[in-house]
Amino acid sequence: MAKGNIIKAKDLAQKLVDKFNTTKKEAVEIIEFLKTEIVNNLKSGYQVKIAGLGTFKVRQRKERMALNPKTGEKVLVPATKVPKFTPAKDLKEAVK
């Protein structure tokens, strides 16, 4: 199972196998399906809300000036899109 404080996809797959009496291959396919669906929906401009877990969305970062730490030179950082996850109230309460 998990080593340290990290749970990997293969660990989640094993939990699916144990809980739902499915095969490891099916469990991995389910995890891959969920990941692909979330990514594809974000690419298409949709938010993905999972009740009790949270919301995945895309945030637009504006263009900005930054400093190169080696040279101190000012560098223009272009605008970009980044994924953002906002945890649901239930999740926040569960980890308190």
Secondary structure, 3 states (H helix, E strand, C coil): CCECCECCHHHHHHHHHHHHCCCHHHHHHHHHHHHHHHHHHHHCCCCEEECCCEEEEEEEECCEEEECCCCCCEEEECCEEEEEEEECHHHHHHHC
